[in-house]
């Protein structure tokens, strides 16, 4: 096993270090080209998800005679010398006491726009670069997944949905999981294996935790793919199933039509879909864990916890995380999934 930092053993020393860390926000008024370093009330909350949502920063500042910013202006956040958020003001709420509650999102918010795209023989990274160029978004490292998507057409869908569909298609053909995210103003695409952290969360560092399990949603023990072959006049079918889990749960079948122009080996695709869905879906939620800015949606970290019906001692995927940061205190709330926790 790789060496990792114990969140519990490091907590006392890190707590002292946190007391020395300062939270700083910088707001840039793009129209006047002025920068502001406002005093933040009650800290900030930074949220990221593995899939389907932009990074979000929520904070409250006190209005004064100098502070002047508007929707669309940029926000940078730094904690203890580490930059962790770069985004844009999307909402402001003014209170009677003179405070302003602000909501800012990273670049992925602009991928909620809808459009029509057709991609031929492109990898997911190449398609993301095309979309980013069209919508004037900045990119960083977009990994080469090694899988070329033969054809994709997305009509009137959000750009984020289009990208996620391309990543799902890639996963179905490679068996690998990917994370698409914004890293301080740069769109990134990485294999989840690259986002492993040397960090342990256990019962000593998680103030509370809970978990739930279900086979009621997105669980299948039998996969059926089909194609109506106009050349032969017959329906081509590919099946993959787990007889043991069918006996245990009954038949839970996923049925999908396929296009021979979009893939080659449908037997392998059926097996991959079965591997992804043939499990009890379990969700673990950790509250008030000791904070670490490296943790984001899509990260992988070590967990050592005793649950009712199992003990988890493995790396899990961070589906979502909310960091709460003030001057001297940093905690996290996490939702986790992974090989063990999902069945």
C-alpha positions in Angstrom: 0.0 0.0 0.0 1.2 3.5 -0.8 2.3 5.6 2.2 -0.3 8.2 3.2 -0.8 10.9 5.8 -3.0 9.9 8.7 -5.6 12.6 9.2 -6.0 11.6 12.8 -2.3 11.5 13.8 -1.6 14.8 12.0 -4.7 16.6 13.3 -3.2 18.2 16.5 -0.1 19.6 14.7 -2.1 20.7 11.7 -4.7 22.4 13.9 -1.8 24.6 15.2 -0.8 25.3 11.6 -4.3 26.2 10.7 -4.5 28.8 13.4 -1.7 30.6 11.5 -3.4 30.4 8.1 -5.2 33.4 6.7 -8.1 33.5 4.3 -7.9 36.1 1.5 -10.3 37.0 -1.3 -9.5 39.2 -4.2 -12.3 40.7 -6.3 -11.5 42.3 -9.7 -13.8 44.9 -11.1 -13.2 44.3 -14.8 -14.9 47.6 -15.9 -12.7 49.9 -13.7 -9.8 47.4 -13.5 -9.7 47.9 -9.7 -8.9 45.1 -7.2 -10.4 44.7 -3.8 -9.4 42.7 -0.7 -12.6 42.7 1.3 -13.0 41.6 4.9 -14.9 38.3 4.8 -17.6 37.6 7.4 -18.1 34.0 8.7 -15.6 32.5 6.3 -16.3 31.0 2.9 -17.9 27.7 1.6 -16.3 26.1 -1.4 -18.1 23.2 -3.0 -17.0 20.9 -5.8 -18.6 17.8 -7.4 -17.2 14.9 -9.3 -19.8 15.3 -12.1 -22.5 17.6 -13.3 -21.9 20.9 -11.5 -19.5 23.8 -11.4 -17.4 24.7 -8.4 -19.1 27.1 -6.1 -17.8 29.7 -3.7 -20.2 31.4 -1.2 -19.2 34.2 1.1 -20.4 37.4 2.8 -18.6 40.7 2.8 -19.3 44.0 4.5 -20.1 46.9 2.1 -18.0 50.0 2.5 -17.4 53.2 0.5 -14.6 51.7 -1.5 -15.9 48.2 -2.4 -17.5 48.2 -5.9 -18.0 45.0 -7.9 -20.7 43.5 -10.1 -22.0 40.3 -11.7 -19.3 38.9 -14.0 -16.4 40.2 -12.0 -13.7 37.7 -11.0 -13.0 36.3 -7.5 -9.8 34.6 -6.4 -9.6 32.8 -3.1 -6.4 31.9 -1.2 -6.0 30.1 2.1 -2.6 29.9 3.9 -0.8 30.9 0.7 -2.6 28.3 -1.5 -4.9 29.4 -4.3 -7.9 27.2 -4.5 -10.7 29.1 -6.4 -10.9 31.3 -9.4 -14.3 32.2 -10.6 -17.0 34.8 -11.4 -19.6 36.6 -9.5 -23.1 35.3 -10.4 -25.2 36.5 -7.6 -25.3 39.2 -4.8 -27.8 39.6 -2.0 -27.8 42.9 0.0 -28.9 42.8 3.7 -30.2 45.6 5.8 -27.0 45.5 8.0 -24.9 46.4 5.0 -23.5 43.0 4.3 -23.4 41.4 0.8 -23.9 37.6 0.3 -22.0 36.6 -2.8 -22.2 33.4 -5.0 -19.4 32.8 -7.4 -18.8 29.9 -9.8 -15.8 28.6 -11.7 -15.7 28.3 -15.5 -17.8 25.2 -15.6 -20.8 27.3 -14.9 -20.6 28.5 -18.6 -20.9 24.9 -19.7 -24.6 25.1 -18.7 -25.1 26.9 -22.0 -26.9 24.7 -24.6 -25.7 24.1 -28.1 -25.6 21.5 -30.9 -22.4 19.6 -31.5 -21.3 16.8 -33.9 -17.9 15.1 -33.3 -16.3 12.6 -35.6 -13.3 10.6 -34.6 -12.3 12.7 -31.6 -11.2 11.8 -28.1 -13.1 13.3 -25.2 -10.2 15.7 -24.5 -10.2 16.9 -28.2 -13.9 17.5 -28.0 -13.6 19.4 -24.7 -10.9 21.6 -26.3 -13.3 22.4 -29.2 -16.1 23.4 -26.9 -13.7 25.5 -24.7 -12.4 27.4 -27.8 -15.9 28.1 -29.0 -17.0 29.5 -25.6 -13.7 31.3 -24.8 -12.8 29.2 -21.8 -9.3 28.5 -20.6 -7.9 25.0 -20.6 -5.1 23.3 -18.8 -4.2 19.6 -19.0 -6.8 17.6 -21.0 -5.5 14.0 -21.0 -5.5 11.8 -24.0 -7.8 8.9 -22.9 -6.6 6.8 -25.8 -10.2 6.1 -27.0 -11.4 7.8 -30.2 -15.2 8.3 -30.3 -16.3 7.4 -33.8 -19.3 9.7 -33.9 -21.4 11.8 -31.4 -24.2 14.2 -32.0 -25.7 16.2 -29.2 -28.7 18.4 -30.0 -29.8 21.2 -27.7 -28.1 19.8 -24.6 -26.0 21.6 -22.1 -22.3 21.6 -22.9 -21.7 19.9 -19.5 -24.1 17.1 -20.4 -22.4 16.7 -23.8 -19.0 16.4 -22.1 -20.3 14.0 -19.5 -21.8 11.8 -22.2 -18.5 11.7 -24.1 -16.8 10.7 -20.8 -19.4 8.0 -20.2 -18.8 6.6 -23.7 -15.1 6.6 -23.0 -15.5 4.8 -19.7 -17.7 2.2 -21.3 -14.9 1.4 -23.8 -11.9 1.8 -21.6 -13.2 0.8 -18.1 -11.5 3.8 -16.7 -13.0 6.7 -14.6 -12.3 10.3 -15.4 -12.7 13.7 -13.7 -13.4 16.9 -15.6 -13.0 20.0 -13.4 -11.7 23.6 -13.1 -8.4 24.0 -11.4 -8.0 27.7 -10.5 -9.2 29.0 -13.9 -8.0 26.1 -16.1 -10.3 23.3 -17.3 -8.7 19.9 -16.6 -9.4 16.3 -17.6 -7.6 13.5 -15.7 -7.9 9.8 -14.9 -9.1 9.4 -11.3 -5.9 7.4 -10.6 -4.1 10.7 -10.9 -6.2 12.3 -8.2 -5.3 9.9 -5.4 -4.4 11.6 -2.2 -2.1 10.4 0.7 -4.9 11.3 3.2 -6.7 9.1 5.7 -10.1 9.9 7.3 -11.1 7.8 10.3 -13.5 8.0 13.3 -11.1 10.3 15.2 -11.2 13.0 12.5 -14.8 12.7 11.3 -17.1 14.3 13.8 -20.0 12.3 12.4 -20.8 10.0 9.5 -23.7 8.1 8.0 -24.3 5.8 5.1 -27.1 4.4 3.0 -27.4 1.4 0.7 -29.8 0.6 -2.2 -30.4 -1.4 -5.3 -33.4 0.7 -6.3 -31.5 3.1 -8.6 -28.9 2.5 -11.3 -28.2 -1.1 -10.2 -28.4 -3.8 -12.9 -27.3 -7.4 -12.8 -28.2 -8.1 -16.5 -27.3 -6.0 -19.5 -29.0 -6.3 -22.9 -27.7 -4.3 -25.9 -29.5 -4.6 -29.2 -29.3 -3.4 -32.8 -32.0 -3.7 -35.5 -29.9 -4.9 -38.4 -31.5 -3.6 -41.6 -29.1 -5.7 -43.7 -30.2 -9.0 -42.3 -33.7 -8.0 -41.1 -32.9 -9.4 -37.7 -32.2 -8.0 -34.3 -28.6 -8.4 -33.1 -28.4 -8.9 -29.3 -25.5 -8.8 -26.8 -26.0 -10.0 -23.2 -24.0 -9.9 -20.0 -25.3 -11.1 -16.7 -24.4 -12.1 -13.1 -26.4 -15.3 -12.2 -25.5 -15.1 -8.5 -26.8 -11.6 -8.1 -29.9 -12.4 -10.2 -30.6 -15.1 -7.6 -30.0 -12.7 -4.8 -31.9 -9.7 -6.1 -34.1 -10.9 -9.0 -33.5 -9.7 -12.5 -32.6 -6.0 -12.8 -32.1 -5.5 -16.5 -30.6 -2.5 -18.3 -31.7 -2.5 -22.0 -30.2 -0.1 -24.5 -30.1 0.2 -28.3 -26.7 0.6 -29.8 -25.3 2.1 -33.0 -22.6 0.1 -34.8 -21.1 3.4 -36.0 -20.3 4.5 -32.4 -18.6 1.4 -31.1 -17.0 -1.9 -32.3 -17.1 -4.6 -29.6 -20.6 -4.6 -28.1 -19.9 -7.8 -26.1 -17.2 -5.9 -24.3 -19.4 -2.9 -23.9 -22.1 -5.1 -22.3 -19.5 -6.6 -19.9 -18.2 -3.1 -19.0 -21.7 -1.8 -18.3 -22.4 -4.8 -16.1 -19.2 -4.2 -14.1 -20.2 -0.6 -13.6 -23.8 -1.2 -12.5 -23.8 -4.7 -10.9 -23.5 -3.6 -7.3 -25.3 -2.3 -4.3 -25.1 1.5 -4.4 -23.8 2.7 -1.0 -23.2 6.3 -0.1 -21.0 7.4 2.8 -21.3 10.9 4.2 -18.6 12.4 6.4 -19.3 15.5 8.4 -16.8 18.0 9.9 -13.6 16.2 8.9 -10.3 18.0 9.2 -9.9 20.1 6.0 -7.4 19.6 3.2 -7.6 21.9 0.1 -6.4 19.0 -2.1 -9.7 17.3 -1.6 -12.2 18.0 -4.4 -14.9 16.2 -6.3 -13.2 13.3 -8.1 -10.4 13.0 -5.6 -9.6 9.6 -4.1 -8.7 9.2 -0.4 -8.3 6.5 2.3 -11.1 5.8 4.7 -11.0 3.6 7.8 -14.4 3.4 9.4 -16.6 0.7 11.0 -20.1 0.7 9.7 -23.1 -1.5 10.7 -22.5 -4.3 8.2 -18.9 -3.7 7.0 -15.6 -2.1 7.7 -14.1 0.2 5.1 -10.4 0.3 4.8 -9.8 1.4 1.3 -9.6 4.4 -1.1 -13.0 5.9 -2.0 -14.0 8.5 -4.6 -15.1 11.9 -3.4 -18.4 12.5 -5.1 -18.8 15.9 -3.6 -17.1 18.0 -0.9 -17.9 21.3 0.8 -15.0 23.1 2.5 -15.8 25.6 5.2 -12.8 28.0 5.7 -12.3 30.8 8.2 -9.1 32.4 9.6 -7.8 29.5 11.7 -10.3 26.7 10.9 -10.9 24.5 7.9 -13.4 21.6 7.9 -15.0 19.4 5.2 -18.2 17.6 4.5 -17.8 14.8 2.0 -20.0 12.4 0.1 -18.0 9.3 -0.9 -18.4 6.4 -3.3 -16.0 3.6 -4.5 -15.3 0.0 -5.1 -16.0 -1.2 -1.5 -18.7 1.4 -0.6 -20.6 0.6 -3.8 -20.9 -3.1 -3.2 
